[in-house]
Each structure stands twice: as structure tokens, then as C-alpha cells.
Amino acid sequence: MPQDTTVYTITNPTDSSSLPDSIKAILNAMPDTAQTKITPRNLQHPNNEGTGNPIFVFVIILSIFLLPTLLRYFIARRTKKKKIKDYLTKEIVFDNILQQYNPYYKSLNLTDREYFMQRTVAFMGSKDFQYIGIEPEEMMPLLISGAAIQLTFRLKHYLLDYFKTIYVLRDNYTYGLYNHPFEGHVSEDGVYLSWSNFIREYNDYTDGQNVGLHELSHALTYVNFTVEDGADSSFHDKFKEFSKIARPLFEKMQAGQTNLLDRYAATNYHEFWAVCIENFFERPTQFKQQMPSLYFALCNLLNQDPMTPHKIISTI
């Protein structure tokens, strides 16, 4: 005999007149507390126990997504602190290296060197240096970080926060679909520098050619105008004043006028800016004599004058 598959739905648990006698007898025999639990929802969905507290569910879901991010943040923060602590134990070694290879650092007095060193170590600790086709050396991240601090020495925000990774390559390299060789470049995934060119151009500090300062100046404007992650508000605002003087000179170069700056500066305004930085630091005397308005516009923008012992224009 087939089992009875009929489902009875009680719309009102106190009214059982429409039920079969067998069901009535069962209900009548049940205690009152049990009868109150039989509702249309319970009979139609016997396994439904409710969805729980929505706030609790939201917190659980949020935790699942946020916990890995928070964990990575705290691990990175701890790693950064440890790196900086380790670097500070090598301050004497770092001081010797910077004095040997960075003329800007060597020209500073003792107090400013200490300030420069603190910023350099903080910058170095905040970056992941990746080496492509070259064995890493202790001086590589130090001197690259030193170049970054040279550029941002008198700015309030100096870490170029957006860029987490700096790639160090042995020599010139090709990139993407470009056929010509690169000494360095900046893209959204990091700063790229060829070490052979970096160290050679710091060794010749009078020719207005410095790939480290060049690419890091691109990184500085990228941070301030493209992503604004780690932007310096003073630099951002003063760049407009700089451009009032710089753009007419750039346009004259595009029209064929020559000056102290390399012809590469006429490529586009981004390159004009980077070439200005190279000459500002490597050939300040000639720059100031030949293009004084542009030189002082850079002094105002970077809050420093390389020709003065203390470098600073105004206190940060």
C-alpha cells in the first residue's frame, strides 16, 4: 500500500475542525507548549531554523575578506621595522659608501648627513628591491635610496609611497614593444634602473647625465599627479609656478632653440622636467648662470638650493 503523501497545512493552530479525526487525536494529546510550536512555517519548511543574526553574518563575511589584508599589512609593517633597525646598525658603513659615491651627501655638514641618513634608511626599508640579471650588493639599494632622498631631501613627503618595488638590472635593456635600449624607466608596477649606468653617471657628476635622478624625478611627478599616493601638497601646488617658467622654455627647445639642457629635453614635457633635475644637481653653477629663472623655480619647487652648504630654502 503506498504511503500517504498528503501534506496538511494548519493555517490557525487553534482551529483543528477541518482536520481528520486521527490528526485531531494527536493534537489533543500534545501538551499546550508543544502545540504552540506547530505553525504554518514549521510545517511547510520543517528544516528551516532561521537565518541567524544578519549583523553577525556580515561581521563573519567581512572578517573573511579583511583578515588576509590586515595580516599582510602587519607582517609588512613588522618586516619594514626590522629592516630599518638592521640598517641603522650599519650606519658607519653606509656613511662611508655614500661619501664615496654621492657628491651631494659628501657636501653636507654632519647634522644634515644624519638627517639624510635617517631618510635614506627609511626609504630603503619601505621598498622591495628586485634584481634582474645581476647579483645584489649592499651598496645598490643604499645608493638608489640616497638618490631618491637627494631629490626629496627638503620635501615633507619623501617616500614615494606608491612605488613599492624598485627593479635593478645589470645594463641597458629592452622594454615592451620598444626596440631602443633603456637605461631606466618608470611604470605603474615600479621603478627600473640599470646599475651600470647608475653608478657610472654618479661617478661622473658634472655632465648633467644621471639616470638615478632622472627616473626618480619621473617617479616623483607620477606620485604627485597620476596616483597621488604619497603626494606632497607643497610640491604639487608649487609645480604650477615652476611650469609657468618652464613651459615657455620647453616650447622654445621644441622650436629648435639650444641651451644647457640636452636635446632629449625637447622630447616631451616629462623629459624636459627630468633633464632639468639632472642639471640642477650636477651642473648648478652653469644652470644658474644660463637659465636663472628656471634654476630658482626649481629651488622653490624642491625647497633646496644645491649651491648652498645647508641646501634648505625653508624649514619643513
Phi and psi restraints in degrees (value plus and minus 20) as a CYANA .aco file:
   2 PRO   PHI     -87.5   -47.5
   2 PRO   PSI     128.4   168.4
   3 GLN   PHI     -92.1   -52.1
   3 GLN   PSI     130.1   170.1
   4 ASP   PHI     -96.3   -56.3
   4 ASP   PSI      98.7   138.7
   5 THR   PHI    -124.0   -84.0
   5 THR   PSI     -10.0    30.0
   6 THR   PHI     -89.3   -49.3
   6 THR   PSI     116.5   156.5
   7 VAL   PHI    -127.6   -87.6
   7 VAL   PSI     107.7   147.7
   8 TYR   PHI    -121.5   -81.5
   8 TYR   PSI     108.5   148.5
   9 THR   PHI    -131.6   -91.6
   9 THR   PSI     102.0   142.0
  10 ILE   PHI    -113.2   -73.2
  10 ILE   PSI      92.1   132.1
  11 THR   PHI    -102.7   -62.7
  11 THR   PSI     -44.0    -4.0
  12 ASN   PHI    -158.9  -118.9
  12 ASN   PSI      87.6   127.6
  13 PRO   PHI     -84.0   -44.0
  13 PRO   PSI     -35.8     4.2
  14 THR   PHI    -109.4   -69.4
  14 THR   PSI     -31.8     8.2
  15 ASP   PHI    -131.6   -91.6
  15 ASP   PSI      86.0   126.0
  16 SER   PHI    -135.6   -95.6
  16 SER   PSI      -1.0    39.0
  17 SER   PHI     -87.1   -47.1
  17 SER   PSI     -44.5    -4.5
  18 SER   PHI    -109.2   -69.2
  18 SER   PSI     -20.5    19.5
  19 LEU   PHI    -107.7   -67.7
  19 LEU   PSI     137.7   177.7
  20 PRO   PHI     -83.8   -43.8
  20 PRO   PSI     135.9   175.9
  21 ASP   PHI     -79.1   -39.1
  21 ASP   PSI     -56.6   -16.6
  22 SER   PHI     -83.7   -43.7
  22 SER   PSI     -59.0   -19.0
  23 ILE   PHI     -92.3   -52.3
  23 ILE   PSI     -59.6   -19.6
  24 LYS   PHI     -77.0   -37.0
  24 LYS   PSI     -62.3   -22.3
  25 ALA   PHI     -83.0   -43.0
  25 ALA   PSI     -59.4   -19.4
  26 ILE   PHI     -86.0   -46.0
  26 ILE   PSI     -63.4   -23.4
  27 LEU   PHI     -85.5   -45.5
  27 LEU   PSI     -61.2   -21.2
  28 ASN   PHI     -85.7   -45.7
  28 ASN   PSI     -49.1    -9.1
  29 ALA   PHI    -100.7   -60.7
  29 ALA   PSI     -34.0     6.0
  30 MET   PHI    -101.2   -61.2
  30 MET   PSI     126.5   166.5
  31 PRO   PHI     -83.1   -43.1
  31 PRO   PSI     138.1   178.1
  32 ASP   PHI     -80.6   -40.6
  32 ASP   PSI     -58.8   -18.8
  33 THR   PHI     -83.4   -43.4
  33 THR   PSI     -54.9   -14.9
  34 ALA   PHI     -92.0   -52.0
  34 ALA   PSI     -57.9   -17.9
  35 GLN   PHI     -84.8   -44.8
  35 GLN   PSI     -53.8   -13.8
  36 THR   PHI     -90.4   -50.4
  36 THR   PSI     -36.2     3.8
  37 LYS   PHI    -103.7   -63.7
  37 LYS   PSI     -33.2     6.8
  38 ILE   PHI    -109.8   -69.8
  38 ILE   PSI      89.1   129.1
  39 THR   PHI    -147.4  -107.4
  39 THR   PSI     145.6   185.6
  40 PRO   PHI     -75.8   -35.8
  40 PRO   PSI     -59.1   -19.1
  41 ARG   PHI     -82.6   -42.6
  41 ARG   PSI     -62.7   -22.7
  42 ASN   PHI     -87.5   -47.5
  42 ASN   PSI     -59.3   -19.3
  43 LEU   PHI     -93.6   -53.6
  43 LEU   PSI     -56.0   -16.0
  44 GLN   PHI     -98.7   -58.7
  44 GLN   PSI     -50.3   -10.3
  45 HIS   PHI    -150.5  -110.5
  45 HIS   PSI      54.9    94.9
  46 PRO   PHI     -82.8   -42.8
  46 PRO   PSI     -42.0    -2.0
  47 ASN   PHI    -118.4   -78.4
  47 ASN   PSI     -19.1    20.9
  48 ASN   PHI    -102.2   -62.2
  48 ASN   PSI      93.8   133.8
  49 GLU   PHI    -125.8   -85.8
  49 GLU   PSI      -9.8    30.2
  50 GLY   PHI      76.0   116.0
  50 GLY   PSI     139.7   179.7
  51 THR   PHI    -112.6   -72.6
  51 THR   PSI     -23.9    16.1
  52 GLY   PHI      64.5   104.5
  52 GLY   PSI    -199.8  -159.8
  53 ASN   PHI     -93.2   -53.2
  53 ASN   PSI      99.2   139.2
  54 PRO   PHI     -83.0   -43.0
  54 PRO   PSI     -52.0   -12.0
  55 ILE   PHI     -86.2   -46.2
  55 ILE   PSI     -61.6   -21.6
  56 PHE   PHI     -82.6   -42.6
  56 PHE   PSI     -63.1   -23.1
  57 VAL   PHI     -82.7   -42.7
  57 VAL   PSI     -62.4   -22.4
  58 PHE   PHI     -81.3   -41.3
  58 PHE   PSI     -62.7   -22.7
  59 VAL   PHI     -82.9   -42.9
  59 VAL   PSI     -61.3   -21.3
  60 ILE   PHI     -82.0   -42.0
  60 ILE   PSI     -67.3   -27.3
  61 ILE   PHI     -83.3   -43.3
  61 ILE   PSI     -63.3   -23.3
  62 LEU   PHI     -81.4   -41.4
  62 LEU   PSI     -60.7   -20.7
  63 SER   PHI     -83.6   -43.6
  63 SER   PSI     -59.4   -19.4
  64 ILE   PHI     -80.2   -40.2
  64 ILE   PSI     -60.1   -20.1
  65 PHE   PHI    -102.4   -62.4
  65 PHE   PSI     -56.1   -16.1
  66 LEU   PHI    -103.8   -63.8
  66 LEU   PSI     -51.4   -11.4
  67 LEU   PHI     -76.2   -36.2
  67 LEU   PSI     -67.5   -27.5
  68 PRO   PHI     -81.3   -41.3
  68 PRO   PSI     -59.0   -19.0
  69 THR   PHI     -84.5   -44.5
  69 THR   PSI     -65.9   -25.9
  70 LEU   PHI     -83.1   -43.1
  70 LEU   PSI     -59.4   -19.4
  71 LEU   PHI     -83.4   -43.4
  71 LEU   PSI     -64.9   -24.9
  72 ARG   PHI     -82.4   -42.4
  72 ARG   PSI     -59.7   -19.7
  73 TYR   PHI     -81.2   -41.2
  73 TYR   PSI     -68.8   -28.8
  74 PHE   PHI     -88.6   -48.6
  74 PHE   PSI     -55.1   -15.1
  75 ILE   PHI     -85.4   -45.4
  75 ILE   PSI     -64.6   -24.6
  76 ALA   PHI     -83.5   -43.5
  76 ALA   PSI     -59.7   -19.7
  77 ARG   PHI     -85.4   -45.4
  77 ARG   PSI     -62.6   -22.6
  78 ARG   PHI     -85.5   -45.5
  78 ARG   PSI     -61.5   -21.5
  79 THR   PHI     -82.6   -42.6
  79 THR   PSI     -62.7   -22.7
  80 LYS   PHI     -81.5   -41.5
  80 LYS   PSI     -65.4   -25.4
  81 LYS   PHI     -81.5   -41.5
  81 LYS   PSI     -60.4   -20.4
  82 LYS   PHI     -86.2   -46.2
  82 LYS   PSI     -61.7   -21.7
  83 LYS   PHI     -81.2   -41.2
  83 LYS   PSI     -65.4   -25.4
  84 ILE   PHI     -83.7   -43.7
  84 ILE   PSI     -60.9   -20.9
  85 LYS   PHI     -82.2   -42.2
  85 LYS   PSI     -62.1   -22.1
  86 ASP   PHI     -86.1   -46.1
  86 ASP   PSI     -60.8   -20.8
  87 TYR   PHI     -82.5   -42.5
  87 TYR   PSI     -59.1   -19.1
  88 LEU   PHI     -84.5   -44.5
  88 LEU   PSI     -44.7    -4.7
  89 THR   PHI     -92.5   -52.5
  89 THR   PSI     -33.8     6.2
  90 LYS   PHI    -127.3   -87.3
  90 LYS   PSI       1.6    41.6
  91 GLU   PHI     -78.4   -38.4
  91 GLU   PSI     -58.9   -18.9
  92 ILE   PHI     -86.1   -46.1
  92 ILE   PSI     -63.2   -23.2
  93 VAL   PHI     -82.8   -42.8
  93 VAL   PSI     -65.4   -25.4
  94 PHE   PHI     -83.1   -43.1
  94 PHE   PSI     -59.3   -19.3
  95 ASP   PHI     -80.7   -40.7
  95 ASP   PSI     -63.5   -23.5
  96 ASN   PHI     -83.1   -43.1
  96 ASN   PSI     -61.9   -21.9
  97 ILE   PHI     -85.7   -45.7
  97 ILE   PSI     -65.8   -25.8
  98 LEU   PHI     -84.8   -44.8
  98 LEU   PSI     -59.3   -19.3
  99 GLN   PHI     -84.2   -44.2
  99 GLN   PSI     -53.9   -13.9
 100 GLN   PHI     -94.8   -54.8
 100 GLN   PSI     -57.5   -17.5
 101 TYR   PHI    -131.7   -91.7
 101 TYR   PSI     -36.0     4.0
 102 ASN   PHI    -138.1   -98.1
 102 ASN   PSI      80.2   120.2
 103 PRO   PHI     -79.9   -39.9
 103 PRO   PSI     -52.3   -12.3
 104 TYR   PHI     -81.6   -41.6
 104 TYR   PSI     -68.8   -28.8
 105 TYR   PHI     -82.0   -42.0
 105 TYR   PSI     -61.6   -21.6
 106 LYS   PHI     -82.7   -42.7
 106 LYS   PSI     -49.0    -9.0
 107 SER   PHI     -98.6   -58.6
 107 SER   PSI     -30.1     9.9
 108 LEU   PHI     -99.1   -59.1
 108 LEU   PSI     134.2   174.2
 109 ASN   PHI     -97.6   -57.6
 109 ASN   PSI     153.9   193.9
 110 LEU   PHI     -79.7   -39.7
 110 LEU   PSI     -63.8   -23.8
 111 THR   PHI     -82.5   -42.5
 111 THR   PSI     -63.9   -23.9
 112 ASP   PHI     -90.6   -50.6
 112 ASP   PSI     -50.6   -10.6
 113 ARG   PHI     -84.1   -44.1
 113 ARG   PSI     -60.9   -20.9
 114 GLU   PHI     -83.1   -43.1
 114 GLU   PSI     -61.8   -21.8
 115 TYR   PHI     -84.8   -44.8
 115 TYR   PSI     -63.8   -23.8
 116 PHE   PHI     -80.7   -40.7
 116 PHE   PSI     -63.9   -23.9
 117 MET   PHI     -83.0   -43.0
 117 MET   PSI     -62.5   -22.5
 118 GLN   PHI     -80.1   -40.1
 118 GLN   PSI     -63.7   -23.7
 119 ARG   PHI     -88.8   -48.8
 119 ARG   PSI     -59.2   -19.2
 120 THR   PHI     -82.7   -42.7
 120 THR   PSI     -64.8   -24.8
 121 VAL   PHI     -84.4   -44.4
 121 VAL   PSI     -60.9   -20.9
 122 ALA   PHI     -84.1   -44.1
 122 ALA   PSI     -62.2   -22.2
 123 PHE   PHI     -83.4   -43.4
 123 PHE   PSI     -67.4   -27.4
 124 MET   PHI     -80.9   -40.9
 124 MET   PSI     -60.0   -20.0
 125 GLY   PHI     -90.4   -50.4
 125 GLY   PSI     -39.5     0.5
 126 SER   PHI    -111.3   -71.3
 126 SER   PSI     -24.3    15.7
 127 LYS   PHI    -136.2   -96.2
 127 LYS   PSI     132.0   172.0
 128 ASP   PHI    -123.9   -83.9
 128 ASP   PSI      93.2   133.2
 129 PHE   PHI    -112.2   -72.2
 129 PHE   PSI     102.3   142.3
 130 GLN   PHI    -131.6   -91.6
 130 GLN   PSI     114.6   154.6
 131 TYR   PHI    -131.6   -91.6
 131 TYR   PSI     105.5   145.5
 132 ILE   PHI    -137.0   -97.0
 132 ILE   PSI      92.8   132.8
 133 GLY   PHI      50.3    90.3
 133 GLY   PSI       2.0    42.0
 134 ILE   PHI    -172.6  -132.6
 134 ILE   PSI     122.5   162.5
 135 GLU   PHI     -99.7   -59.7
 135 GLU   PSI     111.4   151.4
 136 PRO   PHI     -87.5   -47.5
 136 PRO   PSI     124.8   164.8
 137 GLU   PHI    -147.8  -107.8
 137 GLU   PSI     132.1   172.1
 138 GLU   PHI     -79.6   -39.6
 138 GLU   PSI     -52.0   -12.0
 139 MET   PHI     -93.6   -53.6
 139 MET   PSI     -41.1    -1.1
 140 MET   PHI     -83.1   -43.1
 140 MET   PSI     -79.2   -39.2
 141 PRO   PHI     -84.0   -44.0
 141 PRO   PSI     -51.0   -11.0
 142 LEU   PHI     -85.5   -45.5
 142 LEU   PSI     -69.5   -29.5
 143 LEU   PHI     -91.2   -51.2
 143 LEU   PSI     -54.6   -14.6
 144 ILE   PHI     -86.6   -46.6
 144 ILE   PSI     -62.2   -22.2
 145 SER   PHI     -84.9   -44.9
 145 SER   PSI     -57.5   -17.5
 146 GLY   PHI     -82.5   -42.5
 146 GLY   PSI     -57.5   -17.5
 147 ALA   PHI     -84.3   -44.3
 147 ALA   PSI     -59.7   -19.7
 148 ALA   PHI     -83.7   -43.7
 148 ALA   PSI     -61.6   -21.6
 149 ILE   PHI     -92.0   -52.0
 149 ILE   PSI     -54.7   -14.7
 150 GLN   PHI     -74.8   -34.8
 150 GLN   PSI     -64.4   -24.4
 151 LEU   PHI     -89.0   -49.0
 151 LEU   PSI     -59.9   -19.9
 152 THR   PHI    -126.8   -86.8
 152 THR   PSI      -4.6    35.4
 153 PHE   PHI     -72.7   -32.7
 153 PHE   PSI     -59.1   -19.1
 154 ARG   PHI    -130.7   -90.7
 154 ARG   PSI       0.5    40.5
 155 LEU   PHI    -117.0   -77.0
 155 LEU   PSI     134.3   174.3
 156 LYS   PHI     -91.1   -51.1
 156 LYS   PSI     -66.4   -26.4
 157 HIS   PHI    -124.2   -84.2
 157 HIS   PSI      96.2   136.2
 158 TYR   PHI    -146.2  -106.2
 158 TYR   PSI     -20.5    19.5
 159 LEU   PHI    -107.7   -67.7
 159 LEU   PSI     -26.9    13.1
 160 LEU   PHI      28.4    68.4
 160 LEU   PSI      35.6    75.6
 161 ASP   PHI     -72.7   -32.7
 161 ASP   PSI     -55.6   -15.6
 162 TYR   PHI     -78.3   -38.3
 162 TYR   PSI     -57.3   -17.3
 163 PHE   PHI    -106.4   -66.4
 163 PHE   PSI      88.5   128.5
 164 LYS   PHI    -110.4   -70.4
 164 LYS   PSI     -43.0    -3.0
 165 THR   PHI    -145.5  -105.5
 165 THR   PSI     117.0   157.0
 166 ILE   PHI    -141.4  -101.4
 166 ILE   PSI     103.9   143.9
 167 TYR   PHI    -118.9   -78.9
 167 TYR   PSI     109.2   149.2
 168 VAL   PHI    -133.3   -93.3
 168 VAL   PSI     101.4   141.4
 169 LEU   PHI    -133.6   -93.6
 169 LEU   PSI     139.7   179.7
 170 ARG   PHI     -88.1   -48.1
 170 ARG   PSI     -77.5   -37.5
 171 ASP   PHI    -152.1  -112.1
 171 ASP   PSI    -183.8  -143.8
 172 ASN   PHI     -76.3   -36.3
 172 ASN   PSI     132.0   172.0
 173 TYR   PHI    -167.6  -127.6
 173 TYR   PSI     142.3   182.3
 174 THR   PHI    -120.3   -80.3
 174 THR   PSI     134.8   174.8
 175 TYR   PHI    -160.7  -120.7
 175 TYR   PSI     109.5   149.5
 176 GLY   PHI      37.9    77.9
 176 GLY   PSI    -154.0  -114.0
 177 LEU   PHI    -111.5   -71.5
 177 LEU   PSI     -19.1    20.9
 178 TYR   PHI     -95.5   -55.5
 178 TYR   PSI     119.6   159.6
 179 ASN   PHI    -113.6   -73.6
 179 ASN   PSI     -45.4    -5.4
 180 HIS   PHI     -98.3   -58.3
 180 HIS   PSI     132.4   172.4
 181 PRO   PHI     -94.1   -54.1
 181 PRO   PSI     128.0   168.0
 182 PHE   PHI    -128.8   -88.8
 182 PHE   PSI     121.5   161.5
 183 GLU   PHI    -111.8   -71.8
 183 GLU   PSI     -45.8    -5.8
 184 GLY   PHI    -198.6  -158.6
 184 GLY   PSI     143.3   183.3
 185 HIS   PHI    -182.7  -142.7
 185 HIS   PSI     147.5   187.5
 186 VAL   PHI    -144.3  -104.3
 186 VAL   PSI     111.0   151.0
 187 SER   PHI    -156.0  -116.0
 187 SER   PSI     157.8   197.8
 188 GLU   PHI     -84.1   -44.1
 188 GLU   PSI     -39.4     0.6
 189 ASP   PHI    -116.1   -76.1
 189 ASP   PSI     -22.2    17.8
 190 GLY   PHI     135.9   175.9
 190 GLY   PSI    -199.2  -159.2
 191 VAL   PHI    -125.0   -85.0
 191 VAL   PSI     111.4   151.4
 192 TYR   PHI    -134.5   -94.5
 192 TYR   PSI     113.1   153.1
 193 LEU   PHI    -160.0  -120.0
 193 LEU   PSI     116.6   156.6
 194 SER   PHI    -109.0   -69.0
 194 SER   PSI     103.5   143.5
 195 TRP   PHI     -85.7   -45.7
 195 TRP   PSI     -59.7   -19.7
 196 SER   PHI     -79.9   -39.9
 196 SER   PSI     -60.7   -20.7
 197 ASN   PHI     -93.4   -53.4
 197 ASN   PSI     -58.2   -18.2
 198 PHE   PHI     -79.2   -39.2
 198 PHE   PSI     -72.3   -32.3
 199 ILE   PHI     -92.6   -52.6
 199 ILE   PSI     -55.5   -15.5
 200 ARG   PHI     -84.3   -44.3
 200 ARG   PSI     -61.4   -21.4
 201 GLU   PHI     -98.4   -58.4
 201 GLU   PSI     -42.7    -2.7
 202 TYR   PHI     -96.1   -56.1
 202 TYR   PSI     -49.8    -9.8
 203 ASN   PHI     -89.3   -49.3
 203 ASN   PSI     -49.6    -9.6
 204 ASP   PHI    -127.6   -87.6
 204 ASP   PSI      70.3   110.3
 205 TYR   PHI    -118.1   -78.1
 205 TYR   PSI       9.7    49.7
 206 THR   PHI    -151.5  -111.5
 206 THR   PSI     -19.6    20.4
 207 ASP   PHI    -120.0   -80.0
 207 ASP   PSI     -20.9    19.1
 208 GLY   PHI      52.4    92.4
 208 GLY   PSI      -0.5    39.5
 209 GLN   PHI    -140.4  -100.4
 209 GLN   PSI      95.4   135.4
 210 ASN   PHI    -174.1  -134.1
 210 ASN   PSI      78.0   118.0
 211 VAL   PHI     -84.0   -44.0
 211 VAL   PSI     -50.5   -10.5
 212 GLY   PHI     -83.2   -43.2
 212 GLY   PSI     -73.3   -33.3
 213 LEU   PHI     -84.4   -44.4
 213 LEU   PSI     -56.7   -16.7
 214 HIS   PHI     -80.8   -40.8
 214 HIS   PSI     -74.4   -34.4
 215 GLU   PHI     -90.9   -50.9
 215 GLU   PSI     -55.5   -15.5
 216 LEU   PHI     -90.7   -50.7
 216 LEU   PSI     -46.6    -6.6
 217 SER   PHI     -89.0   -49.0
 217 SER   PSI     -54.9   -14.9
 218 HIS   PHI     -83.7   -43.7
 218 HIS   PSI     -61.7   -21.7
 219 ALA   PHI     -83.0   -43.0
 219 ALA   PSI     -57.4   -17.4
 220 LEU   PHI     -84.6   -44.6
 220 LEU   PSI     -64.7   -24.7
 221 THR   PHI     -92.9   -52.9
 221 THR   PSI     -50.8   -10.8
 222 TYR   PHI     -81.9   -41.9
 222 TYR   PSI     -64.8   -24.8
 223 VAL   PHI     -83.4   -43.4
 223 VAL   PSI     -58.6   -18.6
 224 ASN   PHI    -105.2   -65.2
 224 ASN   PSI     -45.6    -5.6
 225 PHE   PHI    -143.5  -103.5
 225 PHE   PSI     -36.8     3.2
 226 THR   PHI    -121.5   -81.5
 226 THR   PSI     -69.7   -29.7
 227 VAL   PHI    -132.0   -92.0
 227 VAL   PSI     -45.5    -5.5
 228 GLU   PHI      35.6    75.6
 228 GLU   PSI      15.1    55.1
 229 ASP   PHI    -123.3   -83.3
 229 ASP   PSI      81.5   121.5
 230 GLY   PHI      72.7   112.7
 230 GLY   PSI       0.3    40.3
 231 ALA   PHI     -86.6   -46.6
 231 ALA   PSI     131.3   171.3
 232 ASP   PHI    -126.1   -86.1
 232 ASP   PSI      94.6   134.6
 233 SER   PHI     -81.7   -41.7
 233 SER   PSI     -58.0   -18.0
 234 SER   PHI     -85.5   -45.5
 234 SER   PSI     -65.9   -25.9
 235 PHE   PHI     -80.0   -40.0
 235 PHE   PSI     -65.8   -25.8
 236 HIS   PHI     -76.5   -36.5
 236 HIS   PSI     -66.6   -26.6
 237 ASP   PHI     -92.4   -52.4
 237 ASP   PSI     -60.1   -20.1
 238 LYS   PHI     -93.3   -53.3
 238 LYS   PSI     -38.5     1.5
 239 PHE   PHI     -82.7   -42.7
 239 PHE   PSI     -50.2   -10.2
 240 LYS   PHI     -83.4   -43.4
 240 LYS   PSI     -61.7   -21.7
 241 GLU   PHI     -86.7   -46.7
 241 GLU   PSI     -59.8   -19.8
 242 PHE   PHI     -79.5   -39.5
 242 PHE   PSI     -64.3   -24.3
 243 SER   PHI     -87.1   -47.1
 243 SER   PSI     -47.1    -7.1
 244 LYS   PHI     -80.8   -40.8
 244 LYS   PSI     -52.4   -12.4
 245 ILE   PHI    -111.7   -71.7
 245 ILE   PSI     -59.0   -19.0
 246 ALA   PHI     -93.1   -53.1
 246 ALA   PSI     -61.1   -21.1
 247 ARG   PHI     -82.3   -42.3
 247 ARG   PSI     -64.3   -24.3
 248 PRO   PHI     -79.7   -39.7
 248 PRO   PSI     -57.3   -17.3
 249 LEU   PHI     -88.0   -48.0
 249 LEU   PSI     -59.1   -19.1
 250 PHE   PHI     -82.5   -42.5
 250 PHE   PSI     -63.2   -23.2
 251 GLU   PHI     -85.6   -45.6
 251 GLU   PSI     -54.8   -14.8
 252 LYS   PHI     -86.7   -46.7
 252 LYS   PSI     -57.8   -17.8
 253 MET   PHI     -85.3   -45.3
 253 MET   PSI     -59.8   -19.8
 254 GLN   PHI     -84.2   -44.2
 254 GLN   PSI     -48.6    -8.6
 255 ALA   PHI    -101.5   -61.5
 255 ALA   PSI     -24.7    15.3
 256 GLY   PHI      96.0   136.0
 256 GLY   PSI     -24.4    15.6
 257 GLN   PHI     -89.4   -49.4
 257 GLN   PSI     120.4   160.4
 258 THR   PHI    -128.0   -88.0
 258 THR   PSI     134.1   174.1
 259 ASN   PHI    -178.4  -138.4
 259 ASN   PSI    -182.0  -142.0
 260 LEU   PHI     -79.6   -39.6
 260 LEU   PSI     -52.6   -12.6
 261 LEU   PHI     -93.8   -53.8
 261 LEU   PSI     127.3   167.3
 262 ASP   PHI     -82.2   -42.2
 262 ASP   PSI     127.5   167.5
 263 ARG   PHI     -78.9   -38.9
 263 ARG   PSI     -42.0    -2.0
 264 TYR   PHI     -79.9   -39.9
 264 TYR   PSI     -43.1    -3.1
 265 ALA   PHI     -83.4   -43.4
 265 ALA   PSI     -42.8    -2.8
 266 ALA   PHI    -102.1   -62.1
 266 ALA   PSI     -23.0    17.0
 267 THR   PHI     -78.3   -38.3
 267 THR   PSI     -73.9   -33.9
 268 ASN   PHI    -182.6  -142.6
 268 ASN   PSI     153.1   193.1
 269 TYR   PHI     -87.1   -47.1
 269 TYR   PSI     -50.6   -10.6
 270 HIS   PHI     -81.9   -41.9
 270 HIS   PSI     -63.7   -23.7
 271 GLU   PHI     -92.3   -52.3
 271 GLU   PSI     -54.0   -14.0
 272 PHE   PHI     -78.3   -38.3
 272 PHE   PSI     -65.9   -25.9
 273 TRP   PHI     -78.9   -38.9
 273 TRP   PSI     -67.9   -27.9
 274 ALA   PHI     -87.1   -47.1
 274 ALA   PSI     -58.2   -18.2
 275 VAL   PHI     -88.4   -48.4
 275 VAL   PSI     -56.3   -16.3
 276 CYS   PHI     -77.7   -37.7
 276 CYS   PSI     -63.1   -23.1
 277 ILE   PHI     -83.0   -43.0
 277 ILE   PSI     -63.8   -23.8
 278 GLU   PHI     -77.3   -37.3
 278 GLU   PSI     -65.6   -25.6
 279 ASN   PHI     -95.3   -55.3
 279 ASN   PSI     -51.4   -11.4
 280 PHE   PHI     -78.7   -38.7
 280 PHE   PSI     -60.4   -20.4
 281 PHE   PHI    -110.3   -70.3
 281 PHE   PSI     -55.9   -15.9
 282 GLU   PHI    -110.4   -70.4
 282 GLU   PSI     -49.5    -9.5
 283 ARG   PHI    -153.6  -113.6
 283 ARG   PSI      35.0    75.0
 284 PRO   PHI     -83.5   -43.5
 284 PRO   PSI     -55.9   -15.9
 285 THR   PHI     -84.3   -44.3
 285 THR   PSI     -69.5   -29.5
 286 GLN   PHI     -84.6   -44.6
 286 GLN   PSI     -60.6   -20.6
 287 PHE   PHI     -79.7   -39.7
 287 PHE   PSI     -67.5   -27.5
 288 LYS   PHI     -85.6   -45.6
 288 LYS   PSI     -57.3   -17.3
 289 GLN   PHI     -91.1   -51.1
 289 GLN   PSI     -63.7   -23.7
 290 GLN   PHI    -106.7   -66.7
 290 GLN   PSI     -52.9   -12.9
 291 MET   PHI    -155.5  -115.5
 291 MET   PSI      43.4    83.4
 292 PRO   PHI     -80.0   -40.0
 292 PRO   PSI     -60.5   -20.5
 293 SER   PHI     -84.3   -44.3
 293 SER   PSI     -59.6   -19.6
 294 LEU   PHI     -90.1   -50.1
 294 LEU   PSI     -58.7   -18.7
 295 TYR   PHI     -81.3   -41.3
 295 TYR   PSI     -68.4   -28.4
 296 PHE   PHI     -90.3   -50.3
 296 PHE   PSI     -47.4    -7.4
 297 ALA   PHI     -85.2   -45.2
 297 ALA   PSI     -57.2   -17.2
 298 LEU   PHI     -90.5   -50.5
 298 LEU   PSI     -58.8   -18.8
 299 CYS   PHI     -77.2   -37.2
 299 CYS   PSI     -66.0   -26.0
 300 ASN   PHI     -85.4   -45.4
 300 ASN   PSI     -60.4   -20.4
 301 LEU   PHI     -86.4   -46.4
 301 LEU   PSI     -65.6   -25.6
 302 LEU   PHI    -111.4   -71.4
 302 LEU   PSI     -24.6    15.4
 303 ASN   PHI      40.6    80.6
 303 ASN   PSI      17.0    57.0
 304 GLN   PHI    -177.7  -137.7
 304 GLN   PSI     136.0   176.0
 305 ASP   PHI    -146.6  -106.6
 305 ASP   PSI      89.0   129.0
 306 PRO   PHI     -79.3   -39.3
 306 PRO   PSI     -39.4     0.6
 307 MET   PHI    -104.4   -64.4
 307 MET   PSI     -27.2    12.8
 308 THR   PHI    -122.2   -82.2
 308 THR   PSI     126.0   166.0
 309 PRO   PHI     -78.9   -38.9
 309 PRO   PSI     -59.7   -19.7
 310 HIS   PHI    -107.4   -67.4
 310 HIS   PSI     -33.3     6.7
 311 LYS   PHI      49.2    89.2
 311 LYS   PSI     -56.6   -16.6
 312 ILE   PHI     -89.6   -49.6
 312 ILE   PSI     124.0   164.0
 313 ILE   PHI    -116.3   -76.3
 313 ILE   PSI     -72.4   -32.4
 314 SER   PHI    -161.4  -121.4
 314 SER   PSI     134.7   174.7
 315 THR   PHI     -87.1   -47.1
 315 THR   PSI     117.1   157.1
